Amino acid sequence: MSHAPHELPEEFPGQTGRIHALKLADGRFASLVERYHRVNRALHRMEERIEPVSEETEREFRRERLRLKDEIARALEIAAVAA
């Protein structure tokens, strides 16, 4: 499989260390990141037509990825303020 776009290091450049630290310290954050990866990779397979789905399903996955990304961004912002 080719590189899946929208991986977290690309979405949050310079935040890789903070993401890793939060995954270790916060189980909820770790679950959120894992869910993001699953949704992102599934969406990549849909977009590449490896696993074709309806347009509505693809849109739902895009919305879910965006929602998860927003949650991750909020968590990173809170962690930055607390640091």
Rosetta constraint file for C-alpha pairs under 8 A:
AtomPair CA 4 CA 40 HARMONIC 7.57 0.50
AtomPair CA 4 CA 41 HARMONIC 6.36 0.50
AtomPair CA 4 CA 44 HARMONIC 5.92 0.50
AtomPair CA 5 CA 44 HARMONIC 7.34 0.50
AtomPair CA 6 CA 10 HARMONIC 6.18 0.50
AtomPair CA 6 CA 11 HARMONIC 5.98 0.50
AtomPair CA 6 CA 40 HARMONIC 7.10 0.50
AtomPair CA 7 CA 11 HARMONIC 6.29 0.50
AtomPair CA 7 CA 37 HARMONIC 7.40 0.50
AtomPair CA 7 CA 40 HARMONIC 7.52 0.50
AtomPair CA 8 CA 12 HARMONIC 5.78 0.50
AtomPair CA 8 CA 13 HARMONIC 7.97 0.50
AtomPair CA 8 CA 16 HARMONIC 7.88 0.50
AtomPair CA 9 CA 13 HARMONIC 5.34 0.50
AtomPair CA 9 CA 14 HARMONIC 7.41 0.50
AtomPair CA 9 CA 15 HARMONIC 6.96 0.50
AtomPair CA 9 CA 16 HARMONIC 5.83 0.50
AtomPair CA 12 CA 16 HARMONIC 7.38 0.50
AtomPair CA 15 CA 19 HARMONIC 6.04 0.50
AtomPair CA 16 CA 20 HARMONIC 6.16 0.50
AtomPair CA 17 CA 21 HARMONIC 6.13 0.50
AtomPair CA 18 CA 22 HARMONIC 6.03 0.50
AtomPair CA 18 CA 76 HARMONIC 7.30 0.50
AtomPair CA 19 CA 23 HARMONIC 6.13 0.50
AtomPair CA 19 CA 76 HARMONIC 7.33 0.50
AtomPair CA 20 CA 24 HARMONIC 6.43 0.50
AtomPair CA 21 CA 25 HARMONIC 6.21 0.50
AtomPair CA 22 CA 26 HARMONIC 5.55 0.50
AtomPair CA 22 CA 29 HARMONIC 6.55 0.50
AtomPair CA 22 CA 30 HARMONIC 7.22 0.50
AtomPair CA 23 CA 27 HARMONIC 6.50 0.50
AtomPair CA 23 CA 29 HARMONIC 5.71 0.50
AtomPair CA 23 CA 30 HARMONIC 4.28 0.50
AtomPair CA 23 CA 33 HARMONIC 7.71 0.50
AtomPair CA 24 CA 30 HARMONIC 7.15 0.50
AtomPair CA 26 CA 30 HARMONIC 6.26 0.50
AtomPair CA 27 CA 31 HARMONIC 6.18 0.50
AtomPair CA 28 CA 32 HARMONIC 6.20 0.50
AtomPair CA 29 CA 33 HARMONIC 6.20 0.50
AtomPair CA 29 CA 72 HARMONIC 7.49 0.50
AtomPair CA 29 CA 75 HARMONIC 7.65 0.50
AtomPair CA 30 CA 34 HARMONIC 6.18 0.50
AtomPair CA 31 CA 35 HARMONIC 6.07 0.50
AtomPair CA 32 CA 36 HARMONIC 6.18 0.50
AtomPair CA 32 CA 68 HARMONIC 6.92 0.50
AtomPair CA 32 CA 71 HARMONIC 7.99 0.50
AtomPair CA 32 CA 72 HARMONIC 7.23 0.50
AtomPair CA 33 CA 37 HARMONIC 6.26 0.50
AtomPair CA 33 CA 68 HARMONIC 7.98 0.50
AtomPair CA 33 CA 72 HARMONIC 7.31 0.50
AtomPair CA 34 CA 38 HARMONIC 6.30 0.50
AtomPair CA 35 CA 39 HARMONIC 6.14 0.50
AtomPair CA 35 CA 68 HARMONIC 7.82 0.50
AtomPair CA 36 CA 40 HARMONIC 5.89 0.50
AtomPair CA 36 CA 65 HARMONIC 6.17 0.50
AtomPair CA 36 CA 68 HARMONIC 5.97 0.50
AtomPair CA 36 CA 69 HARMONIC 7.20 0.50
AtomPair CA 37 CA 41 HARMONIC 6.00 0.50
AtomPair CA 38 CA 42 HARMONIC 6.10 0.50
AtomPair CA 39 CA 43 HARMONIC 6.00 0.50
AtomPair CA 39 CA 61 HARMONIC 6.61 0.50
AtomPair CA 39 CA 64 HARMONIC 7.46 0.50
AtomPair CA 39 CA 65 HARMONIC 6.21 0.50
AtomPair CA 40 CA 44 HARMONIC 6.12 0.50
AtomPair CA 40 CA 65 HARMONIC 6.37 0.50
AtomPair CA 41 CA 45 HARMONIC 6.34 0.50
AtomPair CA 42 CA 46 HARMONIC 6.34 0.50
AtomPair CA 43 CA 47 HARMONIC 6.10 0.50
AtomPair CA 43 CA 58 HARMONIC 6.78 0.50
AtomPair CA 43 CA 61 HARMONIC 6.27 0.50
AtomPair CA 43 CA 62 HARMONIC 7.18 0.50
AtomPair CA 44 CA 48 HARMONIC 6.12 0.50
AtomPair CA 45 CA 49 HARMONIC 6.10 0.50
AtomPair CA 45 CA 50 HARMONIC 5.05 0.50
AtomPair CA 45 CA 51 HARMONIC 5.57 0.50
AtomPair CA 45 CA 52 HARMONIC 7.85 0.50
AtomPair CA 46 CA 50 HARMONIC 6.01 0.50
AtomPair CA 46 CA 51 HARMONIC 4.99 0.50
AtomPair CA 46 CA 52 HARMONIC 5.30 0.50
AtomPair CA 46 CA 53 HARMONIC 6.46 0.50
AtomPair CA 46 CA 58 HARMONIC 6.88 0.50
AtomPair CA 47 CA 52 HARMONIC 7.74 0.50
AtomPair CA 47 CA 58 HARMONIC 7.82 0.50
AtomPair CA 53 CA 57 HARMONIC 6.26 0.50
AtomPair CA 53 CA 58 HARMONIC 6.69 0.50
AtomPair CA 54 CA 58 HARMONIC 6.42 0.50
AtomPair CA 55 CA 59 HARMONIC 6.15 0.50
AtomPair CA 56 CA 60 HARMONIC 6.16 0.50
AtomPair CA 57 CA 61 HARMONIC 6.31 0.50
AtomPair CA 58 CA 62 HARMONIC 6.27 0.50
AtomPair CA 59 CA 63 HARMONIC 6.21 0.50
AtomPair CA 60 CA 64 HARMONIC 6.17 0.50
AtomPair CA 61 CA 65 HARMONIC 6.08 0.50
AtomPair CA 62 CA 66 HARMONIC 6.23 0.50
AtomPair CA 63 CA 67 HARMONIC 6.13 0.50
AtomPair CA 64 CA 68 HARMONIC 6.14 0.50
AtomPair CA 65 CA 69 HARMONIC 6.07 0.50
AtomPair CA 66 CA 70 HARMONIC 6.13 0.50
AtomPair CA 67 CA 71 HARMONIC 6.38 0.50
AtomPair CA 68 CA 72 HARMONIC 6.18 0.50
AtomPair CA 69 CA 73 HARMONIC 6.07 0.50
AtomPair CA 70 CA 74 HARMONIC 6.22 0.50
AtomPair CA 71 CA 75 HARMONIC 6.26 0.50
AtomPair CA 72 CA 76 HARMONIC 6.15 0.50
AtomPair CA 73 CA 77 HARMONIC 6.11 0.50
AtomPair CA 74 CA 78 HARMONIC 6.18 0.50
AtomPair CA 75 CA 79 HARMONIC 6.13 0.50
AtomPair CA 76 CA 80 HARMONIC 6.09 0.50
AtomPair CA 77 CA 81 HARMONIC 6.32 0.50
AtomPair CA 78 CA 82 HARMONIC 6.18 0.50
AtomPair CA 79 CA 83 HARMONIC 6.10 0.50
